[in-house]
């Protein structure tokens, strides 16, 4: 009647998530805050698979595997590069949408810091593209518009 249904409770559960950083936050600090929160919820936080002895000793165990990630960066919209991009997009007849900071993991912050140069990101994808998912997509119209926008930026005069 119920096929393969069982009343077995699994011995573990797994969750994966990203902590998106802004320039004012440290990945190391955010991980420490997460660990403290888990401990406050009654978990013994460890870094590896629990041993049999640990399973006997603690009622609740959480394995926390982490890395601090890539620091965020932010370039003011009114900076010279921000003004240049706004001008290029307006000349191309686009209406730029300025977002003060995006939650991304583009690993360019070490280059920005080493070269001491500002950087901006010009996203060209559709908002529902499901980045880094099995069903990631890019609408053809976004690809064509992206080529047009990049050509306008590269061909724009100015400094």
N, CA, C and O atoms as a GROMACS GRO file, in nm:
protein
  636
    1UNK      N    1   0.081  -0.119   0.000
    1UNK     CA    2   0.000   0.000   0.000
    1UNK      C    3   0.086   0.126   0.000
    1UNK      O    4   0.054   0.222  -0.070
    2UNK      N    5   0.195   0.128   0.079
    2UNK     CA    6   0.279   0.246   0.088
    2UNK      C    7   0.413   0.229   0.016
    2UNK      O    8   0.500   0.314   0.031
    3UNK      N    9   0.432   0.126  -0.060
    3UNK     CA   10   0.554   0.106  -0.136
    3UNK      C   11   0.678   0.104  -0.048
    3UNK      O   12   0.686   0.028   0.048
    4UNK      N   13   0.775   0.189  -0.083
    4UNK     CA   14   0.903   0.193  -0.012
    4UNK      C   15   0.907   0.289   0.105
    4UNK      O   16   1.016   0.323   0.152
    5UNK      N   17   0.793   0.336   0.155
    5UNK     CA   18   0.792   0.431   0.266
    5UNK      C   19   0.840   0.363   0.394
    5UNK      O   20   0.799   0.252   0.425
    6UNK      N   21   0.928   0.432   0.466
    6UNK     CA   22   0.981   0.381   0.593
    6UNK      C   23   0.969   0.490   0.699
    6UNK      O   24   0.962   0.609   0.666
    7UNK      N   25   0.967   0.450   0.822
    7UNK     CA   26   0.964   0.547   0.931
    7UNK      C   27   1.101   0.558   0.996
    7UNK      O   28   1.114   0.556   1.119
    8UNK      N   29   1.202   0.569   0.913
    8UNK     CA   30   1.339   0.577   0.961
    8UNK      C   31   1.381   0.724   0.964
    8UNK      O   32   1.364   0.796   0.866
    9UNK      N   33   1.436   0.766   1.076
    9UNK     CA   34   1.486   0.902   1.088
    9UNK      C   35   1.634   0.900   1.049
    9UNK      O   36   1.711   0.822   1.106
   10UNK      N   37   1.675   0.983   0.954
   10UNK     CA   38   1.817   0.983   0.914
   10UNK      C   39   1.907   1.026   1.030
   10UNK      O   40   1.863   1.098   1.120
   11UNK      N   41   2.032   0.982   1.028
   11UNK     CA   42   2.124   1.014   1.137
   11UNK      C   43   2.193   1.148   1.118
   11UNK      O   44   2.268   1.193   1.205
   12UNK      N   45   2.170   1.212   1.005
   12UNK     CA   46   2.235   1.341   0.982
   12UNK      C   47   2.154   1.423   0.882
   12UNK      O   48   2.069   1.372   0.810
   13UNK      N   49   2.184   1.551   0.881
   13UNK     CA   50   2.127   1.643   0.783
   13UNK      C   51   2.239   1.734   0.738
   13UNK      O   52   2.333   1.760   0.813
   14UNK      N   53   2.230   1.783   0.616
   14UNK     CA   54   2.336   1.866   0.560
   14UNK      C   55   2.277   1.994   0.504
   14UNK      O   56   2.173   1.992   0.439
   15UNK      N   57   2.344   2.106   0.531
   15UNK     CA   58   2.303   2.234   0.476
   15UNK      C   59   2.427   2.306   0.424
   15UNK      O   60   2.532   2.305   0.489
   16UNK      N   61   2.416   2.368   0.309
   16UNK     CA   62   2.524   2.447   0.253
   16UNK      C   63   2.470   2.586   0.225
   16UNK      O   64   2.358   2.600   0.175
   17UNK      N   65   2.549   2.687   0.256
   17UNK     CA   66   2.505   2.822   0.225
   17UNK      C   67   2.625   2.915   0.213
   17UNK      O   68   2.735   2.885   0.259
   18UNK      N   69   2.599   3.027   0.150
   18UNK     CA   70   2.700   3.131   0.132
   18UNK      C   71   2.669   3.247   0.225
   18UNK      O   72   2.552   3.279   0.250
   19UNK      N   73   2.772   3.308   0.276
   19UNK     CA   74   2.758   3.433   0.350
   19UNK      C   75   2.816   3.540   0.258
   19UNK      O   76   2.936   3.545   0.235
   20UNK      N   77   2.729   3.625   0.205
   20UNK     CA   78   2.775   3.730   0.114
   20UNK      C   79   2.829   3.847   0.196
   20UNK      O   80   2.765   3.893   0.290
   21UNK      N   81   2.946   3.892   0.159
   21UNK     CA   82   3.014   3.996   0.234
   21UNK      C   83   2.998   4.133   0.171
   21UNK      O   84   2.972   4.145   0.051
   22UNK      N   85   3.012   4.235   0.252
   22UNK     CA   86   3.022   4.373   0.207
   22UNK      C   87   3.158   4.422   0.255
   22UNK      O   88   3.220   4.356   0.340
   23UNK      N   89   3.207   4.535   0.203
   23UNK     CA   90   3.343   4.577   0.241
   23UNK      C   91   3.365   4.591   0.392
   23UNK      O   92   3.478   4.574   0.438
   24UNK      N   93   3.262   4.620   0.467
   24UNK     CA   94   3.277   4.641   0.610
   24UNK      C   95   3.278   4.512   0.692
   24UNK      O   96   3.294   4.518   0.814
   25UNK      N   97   3.260   4.398   0.630
   25UNK     CA   98   3.255   4.273   0.706
   25UNK      C   99   3.372   4.183   0.672
   25UNK      O  100   3.426   4.186   0.561
   26UNK      N  101   3.409   4.103   0.768
   26UNK     CA  102   3.516   4.006   0.753
   26UNK      C  103   3.456   3.866   0.745
   26UNK      O  104   3.370   3.830   0.826
   27UNK      N  105   3.499   3.788   0.648
   27UNK     CA  106   3.452   3.650   0.638
   27UNK      C  107   3.486   3.569   0.761
   27UNK      O  108   3.406   3.487   0.806
   28UNK      N  109   3.605   3.591   0.817
   28UNK     CA  110   3.647   3.520   0.937
   28UNK      C  111   3.551   3.552   1.052
   28UNK      O  112   3.509   3.462   1.126
   29UNK      N  113   3.517   3.680   1.068
   29UNK     CA  114   3.426   3.721   1.175
   29UNK      C  115   3.286   3.661   1.154
   29UNK      O  116   3.224   3.616   1.251
   30UNK      N  117   3.237   3.660   1.031
   30UNK     CA  118   3.104   3.606   1.005
   30UNK      C  119   3.097   3.458   1.038
   30UNK      O  120   2.997   3.411   1.091
   31UNK      N  121   3.202   3.384   1.006
   31UNK     CA  122   3.206   3.242   1.038
   31UNK      C  123   3.210   3.221   1.188
   31UNK      O  124   3.144   3.131   1.241
   32UNK      N  125   3.286   3.305   1.259
   32UNK     CA  126   3.291   3.297   1.405
   32UNK      C  127   3.153   3.324   1.465
   32UNK      O  128   3.113   3.259   1.562
   33UNK      N  129   3.081   3.420   1.409
   33UNK     CA  130   2.946   3.450   1.458
   33UNK      C  131   2.851   3.333   1.433
   33UNK      O  132   2.768   3.301   1.517
   34UNK      N  133   2.865   3.269   1.318
   34UNK     CA  134   2.783   3.152   1.288
   34UNK      C  135   2.812   3.039   1.386
   34UNK      O  136   2.721   2.975   1.438
   35UNK      N  137   2.940   3.016   1.411
   35UNK     CA  138   2.978   2.910   1.505
   35UNK      C  139   2.920   2.939   1.644
   35UNK      O  140   2.865   2.850   1.708
   36UNK      N  141   2.932   3.064   1.688
   36UNK     CA  142   2.878   3.100   1.820
   36UNK      C  143   2.726   3.080   1.824
   36UNK      O  144   2.673   3.034   1.924
   37UNK      N  145   2.659   3.115   1.717
   37UNK     CA  146   2.514   3.096   1.712
   37UNK      C  147   2.478   2.947   1.724
   37UNK      O  148   2.387   2.911   1.798
   38UNK      N  149   2.550   2.862   1.652
   38UNK     CA  150   2.524   2.718   1.661
   38UNK      C  151   2.547   2.668   1.804
   38UNK      O  152   2.470   2.586   1.855
   39UNK      N  153   2.653   2.717   1.866
   39UNK     CA  154   2.681   2.676   2.005
   39UNK      C  155   2.570   2.723   2.099
   39UNK      O  156   2.532   2.652   2.192
   40UNK      N  157   2.520   2.843   2.075
   40UNK     CA  158   2.411   2.894   2.159
   40UNK      C  159   2.282   2.814   2.141
   40UNK      O  160   2.196   2.814   2.228
   41UNK      N  161   2.271   2.745   2.028
   41UNK     CA  162   2.155   2.660   2.004
   41UNK      C  163   2.174   2.520   2.064
   41UNK      O  164   2.088   2.434   2.050
   42UNK      N  165   2.288   2.499   2.129
   42UNK     CA  166   2.312   2.372   2.198
   42UNK      C  167   2.396   2.273   2.120
   42UNK      O  168   2.403   2.156   2.158
   43UNK      N  169   2.461   2.315   2.013
   43UNK     CA  170   2.542   2.224   1.933
   43UNK      C  171   2.689   2.230   1.976
   43UNK      O  172   2.742   2.337   2.006
   44UNK      N  173   2.751   2.114   1.977
   44UNK     CA  174   2.896   2.106   1.989
   44UNK      C  175   2.947   2.119   1.845
   44UNK      O  176   2.918   2.034   1.761
   45UNK      N  177   3.022   2.225   1.817
   45UNK     CA  178   3.067   2.251   1.681
   45UNK      C  179   3.206   2.192   1.662
   45UNK      O  180   3.298   2.223   1.738
   46UNK      N  181   3.220   2.107   1.561
   46UNK     CA  182   3.348   2.045   1.530
   46UNK      C  183   3.378   2.068   1.382
   46UNK      O  184   3.293   2.117   1.307
   47UNK      N  185   3.500   2.034   1.339
   47UNK     CA  186   3.540   2.060   1.201
   47UNK      C  187   3.537   1.938   1.111
   47UNK      O  188   3.544   1.951   0.989
   48UNK      N  189   3.526   1.818   1.168
   48UNK     CA  190   3.528   1.696   1.088
   48UNK      C  191   3.406   1.610   1.121
   48UNK      O  192   3.322   1.648   1.202
   49UNK      N  193   3.399   1.496   1.056
   49UNK     CA  194   3.293   1.400   1.085
   49UNK      C  195   3.306   1.354   1.230
   49UNK      O  196   3.415   1.318   1.273
   50UNK      N  197   3.196   1.355   1.304
   50UNK     CA  198   3.206   1.317   1.446
   50UNK      C  199   3.247   1.170   1.463
   50UNK      O  200   3.205   1.082   1.388
   51UNK      N  201   3.330   1.148   1.564
   51UNK     CA  202   3.372   1.012   1.598
   51UNK      C  203   3.262   0.946   1.680
   51UNK      O  204   3.170   1.014   1.727
   52UNK      N  205   3.272   0.817   1.699
   52UNK     CA  206   3.176   0.747   1.784
   52UNK      C  207   3.179   0.803   1.926
   52UNK      O  208   3.075   0.818   1.990
   53UNK      N  209   3.300   0.834   1.976
   53UNK     CA  210   3.313   0.888   2.112
   53UNK      C  211   3.243   1.024   2.122
   53UNK      O  212   3.176   1.053   2.221
   54UNK      N  213   3.257   1.108   2.020
   54UNK     CA  214   3.189   1.238   2.021
   54UNK      C  215   3.038   1.221   2.014
   54UNK      O  216   2.963   1.293   2.081
   55UNK      N  217   2.993   1.127   1.935
   55UNK     CA  218   2.849   1.101   1.924
   55UNK      C  219   2.790   1.057   2.059
   55UNK      O  220   2.678   1.093   2.094
   56UNK      N  221   2.869   0.980   2.135
   56UNK     CA  222   2.822   0.937   2.267
   56UNK      C  223   2.827   1.051   2.369
   56UNK      O  224   2.743   1.059   2.459
   57UNK      N  225   2.924   1.139   2.354
   57UNK     CA  226   2.944   1.247   2.452
   57UNK      C  227   2.846   1.363   2.434
   57UNK      O  228   2.801   1.420   2.533
   58UNK      N  229   2.811   1.399   2.309
   58UNK     CA  230   2.729   1.517   2.284
   58UNK      C  231   2.594   1.479   2.224
   58UNK      O  232   2.586   1.394   2.136
   59UNK      N  233   2.490   1.543   2.272
   59UNK     CA  234   2.356   1.519   2.217
   59UNK      C  235   2.340   1.579   2.077
   59UNK      O  236   2.278   1.519   1.989
   60UNK      N  237   2.397   1.697   2.058
   60UNK     CA  238   2.384   1.768   1.931
   60UNK      C  239   2.521   1.808   1.880
   60UNK      O  240   2.595   1.879   1.949
   61UNK      N  241   2.554   1.763   1.762
   61UNK     CA  242   2.683   1.793   1.702
   61UNK      C  243   2.660   1.859   1.566
   61UNK      O  244   2.573   1.817   1.489
   62UNK      N  245   2.738   1.963   1.539
   62UNK     CA  246   2.735   2.026   1.407
   62UNK      C  247   2.877   2.030   1.354
   62UNK      O  248   2.968   2.079   1.421
   63UNK      N  249   2.895   1.979   1.234
   63UNK     CA  250   3.024   1.990   1.168
   63UNK      C  251   3.021   2.116   1.084
   63UNK      O  252   2.935   2.131   0.998
   64UNK      N  253   3.115   2.205   1.109
   64UNK     CA  254   3.120   2.332   1.036
   64UNK      C  255   3.250   2.336   0.956
   64UNK      O  256   3.359   2.350   1.011
   65UNK      N  257   3.234   2.322   0.825
   65UNK     CA  258   3.349   2.334   0.735
   65UNK      C  259   3.334   2.467   0.664
   65UNK      O  260   3.230   2.494   0.604
   66UNK      N  261   3.435   2.549   0.671
   66UNK     CA  262   3.420   2.683   0.617
   66UNK      C  263   3.552   2.735   0.563
   66UNK      O  264   3.659   2.679   0.587
   67UNK      N  265   3.540   2.844   0.491
   67UNK     CA  266   3.657   2.921   0.449
   67UNK      C  267   3.611   3.067   0.442
   67UNK      O  268   3.495   3.093   0.412
   68UNK      N  269   3.700   3.159   0.469
   68UNK     CA  270   3.658   3.299   0.483
   68UNK      C  271   3.612   3.363   0.352
   68UNK      O  272   3.549   3.469   0.355
   69UNK      N  273   3.642   3.303   0.240
   69UNK     CA  274   3.594   3.357   0.115
   69UNK      C  275   3.672   3.476   0.064
   69UNK      O  276   3.784   3.504   0.109
   70UNK      N  277   3.612   3.546  -0.029
   70UNK     CA  278   3.676   3.659  -0.095
   70UNK      C  279   3.615   3.788  -0.040
   70UNK      O  280   3.493   3.801  -0.035
   71UNK      N  281   3.698   3.883   0.002
   71UNK     CA  282   3.643   4.008   0.051
   71UNK      C  283   3.567   4.082  -0.060
   71UNK      O  284   3.596   4.067  -0.178
   72UNK      N  285   3.471   4.160  -0.019
   72UNK     CA  286   3.392   4.239  -0.114
   72UNK      C  287   3.467   4.367  -0.151
   72UNK      O  288   3.563   4.406  -0.084
   73UNK      N  289   3.421   4.431  -0.258
   73UNK     CA  290   3.476   4.561  -0.295
   73UNK      C  291   3.360   4.652  -0.331
   73UNK      O  292   3.250   4.606  -0.362
   74UNK      N  293   3.386   4.781  -0.327
   74UNK     CA  294   3.284   4.877  -0.366
   74UNK      C  295   3.353   5.000  -0.424
   74UNK      O  296   3.446   5.054  -0.365
   75UNK      N  297   3.306   5.042  -0.539
   75UNK     CA  298   3.354   5.164  -0.603
   75UNK      C  299   3.238   5.262  -0.607
   75UNK      O  300   3.131   5.227  -0.658
   76UNK      N  301   3.254   5.382  -0.556
   76UNK     CA  302   3.143   5.478  -0.556
   76UNK      C  303   3.091   5.507  -0.698
   76UNK      O  304   3.169   5.519  -0.792
   77UNK      N  305   2.960   5.518  -0.710
   77UNK     CA  306   2.898   5.545  -0.840
   77UNK      C  307   2.941   5.679  -0.896
   77UNK      O  308   2.942   5.698  -1.017
   78UNK      N  309   2.977   5.774  -0.809
   78UNK     CA  310   3.019   5.906  -0.857
   78UNK      C  311   3.170   5.916  -0.880
   78UNK      O  312   3.222   6.025  -0.901
   79UNK      N  313   3.239   5.803  -0.876
   79UNK     CA  314   3.383   5.802  -0.905
   79UNK      C  315   3.403   5.824  -1.054
   79UNK      O  316   3.307   5.814  -1.131
   80UNK      N  317   3.526   5.853  -1.097
   80UNK     CA  318   3.549   5.873  -1.241
   80UNK      C  319   3.504   5.755  -1.328
   80UNK      O  320   3.444   5.776  -1.433
   81UNK      N  321   3.531   5.632  -1.285
   81UNK     CA  322   3.490   5.516  -1.365
   81UNK      C  323   3.338   5.502  -1.365
   81UNK      O  324   3.279   5.463  -1.466
   82UNK      N  325   3.273   5.534  -1.253
   82UNK     CA  326   3.127   5.530  -1.247
   82UNK      C  327   3.066   5.634  -1.340
   82UNK      O  328   2.970   5.604  -1.412
   83UNK      N  329   3.122   5.754  -1.340
   83UNK     CA  330   3.073   5.860  -1.429
   83UNK      C  331   3.096   5.822  -1.575
   83UNK      O  332   3.009   5.845  -1.659
   84UNK      N  333   3.212   5.765  -1.606
   84UNK     CA  334   3.242   5.721  -1.742
   84UNK      C  335   3.139   5.618  -1.791
   84UNK      O  336   3.086   5.630  -1.902
   85UNK      N  337   3.112   5.518  -1.707
   85UNK     CA  338   3.016   5.414  -1.747
   85UNK      C  339   2.876   5.471  -1.765
   85UNK      O  340   2.807   5.437  -1.861
   86UNK      N  341   2.834   5.556  -1.673
   86UNK     CA  342   2.702   5.617  -1.684
   86UNK      C  343   2.690   5.694  -1.816
   86UNK      O  344   2.590   5.683  -1.887
   87UNK      N  345   2.793   5.772  -1.848
   87UNK     CA  346   2.794   5.850  -1.973
   87UNK      C  347   2.790   5.759  -2.096
   87UNK      O  348   2.716   5.784  -2.190
   88UNK      N  349   2.870   5.653  -2.093
   88UNK     CA  350   2.872   5.559  -2.207
   88UNK      C  351   2.737   5.494  -2.227
   88UNK      O  352   2.690   5.482  -2.340
   89UNK      N  353   2.673   5.453  -2.120
   89UNK     CA  354   2.542   5.388  -2.131
   89UNK      C  355   2.434   5.485  -2.174
   89UNK      O  356   2.347   5.450  -2.254
   90UNK      N  357   2.439   5.608  -2.123
   90UNK     CA  358   2.341   5.708  -2.164
   90UNK      C  359   2.359   5.744  -2.310
   90UNK      O  360   2.259   5.763  -2.381
   91UNK      N  361   2.484   5.755  -2.359
   91UNK     CA  362   2.509   5.783  -2.501
   91UNK      C  363   2.458   5.670  -2.589
   91UNK      O  364   2.420   5.693  -2.704
   92UNK      N  365   2.457   5.549  -2.536
   92UNK     CA  366   2.414   5.431  -2.612
   92UNK      C  367   2.262   5.416  -2.605
   92UNK      O  368   2.207   5.323  -2.664
   93UNK      N  369   2.197   5.504  -2.534
   93UNK     CA  370   2.050   5.504  -2.517
   93UNK      C  371   2.002   5.401  -2.416
   93UNK      O  372   1.884   5.367  -2.415
   94UNK      N  373   2.091   5.352  -2.333
   94UNK     CA  374   2.049   5.263  -2.225
   94UNK      C  375   2.021   5.348  -2.101
   94UNK      O  376   2.073   5.458  -2.087
   95UNK      N  377   1.941   5.294  -2.016
   95UNK     CA  378   1.916   5.360  -1.888
   95UNK      C  379   1.988   5.278  -1.782
   95UNK      O  380   1.940   5.171  -1.743
   96UNK      N  381   2.102   5.328  -1.734
   96UNK     CA  382   2.176   5.248  -1.635
   96UNK      C  383   2.103   5.240  -1.502
   96UNK      O  384   2.044   5.338  -1.456
   97UNK      N  385   2.107   5.124  -1.443
   97UNK     CA  386   2.053   5.104  -1.310
   97UNK      C  387   2.174   5.092  -1.218
   97UNK      O  388   2.253   4.998  -1.229
   98UNK      N  389   2.187   5.186  -1.129
   98UNK     CA  390   2.303   5.187  -1.040
   98UNK      C  391   2.268   5.117  -0.910
   98UNK      O  392   2.175   5.156  -0.839
   99UNK      N  393   2.343   5.014  -0.880
   99UNK     CA  394   2.325   4.937  -0.757
   99UNK      C  395   2.451   4.962  -0.673
   99UNK      O  396   2.561   4.934  -0.720
  100UNK      N  397   2.436   5.012  -0.550
  100UNK     CA  398   2.554   5.048  -0.471
  100UNK      C  399   2.651   4.933  -0.448
  100UNK      O  400   2.772   4.953  -0.446
  101UNK      N  401   2.598   4.813  -0.431
  101UNK     CA  402   2.685   4.696  -0.412
  101UNK      C  403   2.604   4.572  -0.442
  101UNK      O  404   2.484   4.567  -0.414
  102UNK      N  405   2.669   4.473  -0.498
  102UNK     CA  406   2.602   4.348  -0.534
  102UNK      C  407   2.656   4.235  -0.447
  102UNK      O  408   2.771   4.238  -0.403
  103UNK      N  409   2.574   4.137  -0.425
  103UNK     CA  410   2.618   4.019  -0.350
  103UNK      C  411   2.678   3.918  -0.445
  103UNK      O  412   2.608   3.827  -0.491
  104UNK      N  413   2.801   3.932  -0.474
  104UNK     CA  414   2.865   3.840  -0.566
  104UNK      C  415   2.994   3.787  -0.509
  104UNK      O  416   3.044   3.839  -0.409
  105UNK      N  417   3.045   3.686  -0.572
  105UNK     CA  418   3.170   3.628  -0.525
  105UNK      C  419   3.275   3.635  -0.634
  105UNK      O  420   3.358   3.545  -0.649
  106UNK      N  421   3.271   3.742  -0.710
  106UNK     CA  422   3.370   3.759  -0.816
  106UNK      C  423   3.505   3.781  -0.747
  106UNK      O  424   3.522   3.878  -0.674
  107UNK      N  425   3.599   3.692  -0.769
  107UNK     CA  426   3.725   3.698  -0.692
  107UNK      C  427   3.825   3.799  -0.749
  107UNK      O  428   3.938   3.762  -0.783
  108UNK      N  429   3.783   3.926  -0.760
  108UNK     CA  430   3.877   4.025  -0.814
  108UNK      C  431   3.932   4.120  -0.708
  108UNK      O  432   4.021   4.200  -0.738
  109UNK      N  433   3.882   4.114  -0.586
  109UNK     CA  434   3.928   4.207  -0.484
  109UNK      C  435   4.079   4.202  -0.463
  109UNK      O  436   4.139   4.309  -0.447
  110UNK      N  437   4.145   4.086  -0.462
  110UNK     CA  438   4.291   4.088  -0.448
  110UNK      C  439   4.361   4.167  -0.559
  110UNK      O  440   4.461   4.233  -0.535
  111UNK      N  441   4.306   4.161  -0.682
  111UNK     CA  442   4.365   4.237  -0.793
  111UNK      C  443   4.342   4.387  -0.775
  111UNK      O  444   4.431   4.468  -0.798
  112UNK      N  445   4.220   4.422  -0.732
  112UNK     CA  446   4.187   4.563  -0.709
  112UNK      C  447   4.280   4.621  -0.604
  112UNK      O  448   4.331   4.732  -0.620
  113UNK      N  449   4.303   4.547  -0.498
  113UNK     CA  450   4.390   4.595  -0.391
  113UNK      C  451   4.536   4.600  -0.436
  113UNK      O  452   4.605   4.698  -0.408
  114UNK      N  453   4.583   4.498  -0.505
  114UNK     CA  454   4.723   4.494  -0.548
  114UNK      C  455   4.753   4.603  -0.650
  114UNK      O  456   4.860   4.664  -0.647
  115UNK      N  457   4.660   4.629  -0.740
  115UNK     CA  458   4.680   4.730  -0.844
  115UNK      C  459   4.637   4.869  -0.800
  115UNK      O  460   4.662   4.967  -0.870
  116UNK      N  461   4.572   4.877  -0.684
  116UNK     CA  462   4.521   5.004  -0.632
  116UNK      C  463   4.441   5.079  -0.739
  116UNK      O  464   4.468   5.194  -0.772
  117UNK      N  465   4.342   5.008  -0.792
  117UNK     CA  466   4.258   5.066  -0.897
  117UNK      C  467   4.112   5.034  -0.870
  117UNK      O  468   4.080   4.929  -0.815
  118UNK      N  469   4.022   5.125  -0.908
  118UNK     CA  470   3.880   5.098  -0.887
  118UNK      C  471   3.829   4.996  -0.989
  118UNK      O  472   3.890   4.976  -1.094
  119UNK      N  473   3.718   4.934  -0.957
  119UNK     CA  474   3.658   4.838  -1.050
  119UNK      C  475   3.507   4.847  -1.038
  119UNK      O  476   3.453   4.886  -0.935
  120UNK      N  477   3.441   4.810  -1.145
  120UNK     CA  478   3.295   4.804  -1.147
  120UNK      C  479   3.254   4.675  -1.217
  120UNK      O  480   3.333   4.615  -1.290
  121UNK      N  481   3.133   4.635  -1.195
  121UNK     CA  482   3.077   4.518  -1.262
  121UNK      C  483   2.958   4.566  -1.344
  121UNK      O  484   2.873   4.640  -1.294
  122UNK      N  485   2.953   4.524  -1.468
  122UNK     CA  486   2.841   4.558  -1.555
  122UNK      C  487   2.769   4.426  -1.586
  122UNK      O  488   2.805   4.358  -1.681
  123UNK      N  489   2.667   4.391  -1.506
  123UNK     CA  490   2.596   4.266  -1.529
  123UNK      C  491   2.514   4.273  -1.658
  123UNK      O  492   2.453   4.375  -1.688
  124UNK      N  493   2.514   4.167  -1.732
  124UNK     CA  494   2.444   4.164  -1.860
  124UNK      C  495   2.338   4.055  -1.866
  124UNK      O  496   2.278   4.033  -1.971
  125UNK      N  497   2.316   3.987  -1.756
  125UNK     CA  498   2.226   3.872  -1.756
  125UNK      C  499   2.085   3.910  -1.715
  125UNK      O  500   2.063   4.016  -1.656
  126UNK      N  501   1.991   3.824  -1.747
  126UNK     CA  502   1.854   3.841  -1.701
  126UNK      C  503   1.847   3.810  -1.552
  126UNK      O  504   1.923   3.727  -1.501
  127UNK      N  505   1.757   3.877  -1.482
  127UNK     CA  506   1.746   3.863  -1.337
  127UNK      C  507   1.713   3.724  -1.288
  127UNK      O  508   1.745   3.689  -1.175
  128UNK      N  509   1.648   3.644  -1.372
  128UNK     CA  510   1.608   3.509  -1.330
  128UNK      C  511   1.696   3.402  -1.395
  128UNK      O  512   1.648   3.294  -1.429
  129UNK      N  513   1.824   3.433  -1.410
  129UNK     CA  514   1.913   3.341  -1.483
  129UNK      C  515   1.962   3.222  -1.402
  129UNK      O  516   2.025   3.132  -1.456
  130UNK      N  517   1.934   3.221  -1.270
  130UNK     CA  518   1.974   3.108  -1.184
  130UNK      C  519   2.125   3.078  -1.193
  130UNK      O  520   2.166   2.965  -1.216
  131UNK      N  521   2.205   3.183  -1.173
  131UNK     CA  522   2.349   3.167  -1.186
  131UNK      C  523   2.401   3.051  -1.101
  131UNK      O  524   2.361   3.033  -0.986
  132UNK      N  525   2.491   2.975  -1.160
  132UNK     CA  526   2.561   2.864  -1.096
  132UNK      C  527   2.467   2.750  -1.056
  132UNK      O  528   2.504   2.667  -0.972
  133UNK      N  529   2.350   2.745  -1.113
  133UNK     CA  530   2.255   2.637  -1.086
  133UNK      C  531   2.250   2.544  -1.206
  133UNK      O  532   2.295   2.581  -1.315
  134UNK      N  533   2.197   2.424  -1.188
  134UNK     CA  534   2.189   2.332  -1.302
  134UNK      C  535   2.108   2.390  -1.418
  134UNK      O  536   2.132   2.354  -1.533
  135UNK      N  537   2.013   2.478  -1.388
  135UNK     CA  538   1.930   2.535  -1.495
  135UNK      C  539   1.966   2.681  -1.522
  135UNK      O  540   1.879   2.762  -1.554
  136UNK      N  541   2.095   2.714  -1.509
  136UNK     CA  542   2.143   2.849  -1.539
  136UNK      C  543   2.107   2.882  -1.684
  136UNK      O  544   2.113   2.795  -1.772
  137UNK      N  545   2.069   3.007  -1.708
  137UNK     CA  546   2.028   3.042  -1.844
  137UNK      C  547   2.063   3.187  -1.874
  137UNK      O  548   2.083   3.268  -1.783
  138UNK      N  549   2.070   3.219  -2.000
  138UNK     CA  550   2.089   3.355  -2.047
  138UNK      C  551   1.996   3.373  -2.166
  138UNK      O  552   2.008   3.302  -2.266
  139UNK      N  553   1.906   3.468  -2.156
  139UNK     CA  554   1.815   3.495  -2.267
  139UNK      C  555   1.894   3.552  -2.383
  139UNK      O  556   1.986   3.633  -2.363
  140UNK      N  557   1.860   3.512  -2.503
  140UNK     CA  558   1.930   3.559  -2.622
  140UNK      C  559   1.926   3.711  -2.631
  140UNK      O  560   2.024   3.774  -2.672
  141UNK      N  561   1.813   3.771  -2.594
  141UNK     CA  562   1.802   3.917  -2.597
  141UNK      C  563   1.901   3.984  -2.504
  141UNK      O  564   1.954   4.090  -2.536
  142UNK      N  565   1.926   3.924  -2.388
  142UNK     CA  566   2.025   3.978  -2.295
  142UNK      C  567   2.165   3.967  -2.353
  142UNK      O  568   2.247   4.057  -2.335
  143UNK      N  569   2.194   3.859  -2.422
  143UNK     CA  570   2.325   3.842  -2.483
  143UNK      C  571   2.347   3.948  -2.591
  143UNK      O  572   2.455   4.007  -2.598
  144UNK      N  573   2.247   3.972  -2.675
  144UNK     CA  574   2.259   4.072  -2.782
  144UNK      C  575   2.273   4.211  -2.721
  144UNK      O  576   2.358   4.289  -2.763
  145UNK      N  577   2.188   4.242  -2.622
  145UNK     CA  578   2.197   4.374  -2.558
  145UNK      C  579   2.332   4.389  -2.487
  145UNK      O  580   2.388   4.498  -2.486
  146UNK      N  581   2.382   4.282  -2.428
  146UNK     CA  582   2.512   4.286  -2.361
  146UNK      C  583   2.624   4.319  -2.458
  146UNK      O  584   2.713   4.397  -2.425
  147UNK      N  585   2.621   4.261  -2.575
  147UNK     CA  586   2.722   4.291  -2.677
  147UNK      C  587   2.714   4.438  -2.715
  147UNK      O  588   2.817   4.505  -2.730
  148UNK      N  589   2.593   4.489  -2.731
  148UNK     CA  590   2.573   4.630  -2.767
  148UNK      C  591   2.627   4.721  -2.655
  148UNK      O  592   2.694   4.821  -2.683
  149UNK      N  593   2.598   4.687  -2.530
  149UNK     CA  594   2.643   4.767  -2.417
  149UNK      C  595   2.796   4.765  -2.406
  149UNK      O  596   2.858   4.869  -2.385
  150UNK      N  597   2.856   4.648  -2.419
  150UNK     CA  598   3.003   4.639  -2.411
  150UNK      C  599   3.070   4.716  -2.524
  150UNK      O  600   3.173   4.780  -2.503
  151UNK      N  601   3.012   4.710  -2.644
  151UNK     CA  602   3.066   4.787  -2.756
  151UNK      C  603   3.056   4.937  -2.728
  151UNK      O  604   3.149   5.012  -2.759
  152UNK      N  605   2.946   4.981  -2.668
  152UNK     CA  606   2.930   5.122  -2.634
  152UNK      C  607   3.034   5.165  -2.531
  152UNK      O  608   3.091   5.274  -2.541
  153UNK      N  609   3.059   5.081  -2.432
  153UNK     CA  610   3.158   5.115  -2.329
  153UNK      C  611   3.297   5.122  -2.390
  153UNK      O  612   3.372   5.217  -2.365
  154UNK      N  613   3.332   5.022  -2.470
  154UNK     CA  614   3.466   5.018  -2.530
  154UNK      C  615   3.487   5.130  -2.631
  154UNK      O  616   3.599   5.178  -2.649
  155UNK      N  617   3.380   5.172  -2.697
  155UNK     CA  618   3.391   5.276  -2.800
  155UNK      C  619   3.366   5.416  -2.748
  155UNK      O  620   3.374   5.512  -2.824
  156UNK      N  621   3.336   5.429  -2.621
  156UNK     CA  622   3.302   5.560  -2.565
  156UNK      C  623   3.427   5.646  -2.551
  156UNK      O  624   3.532   5.599  -2.508
  157UNK      N  625   3.413   5.772  -2.589
  157UNK     CA  626   3.523   5.868  -2.570
  157UNK      C  627   3.539   5.898  -2.422
  157UNK      O  628   3.496   5.818  -2.339
  158UNK      N  629   3.596   6.004  -2.391
  158UNK     CA  630   3.615   6.041  -2.251
  158UNK      C  631   3.756   6.006  -2.208
  158UNK      O  632   3.843   5.973  -2.289
  159UNK      N  633   3.775   6.014  -2.082
  159UNK     CA  634   3.912   5.996  -2.029
  159UNK      C  635   3.939   5.853  -1.991
  159UNK      O  636   4.048   5.821  -1.945
   0.00000   0.00000   0.00000
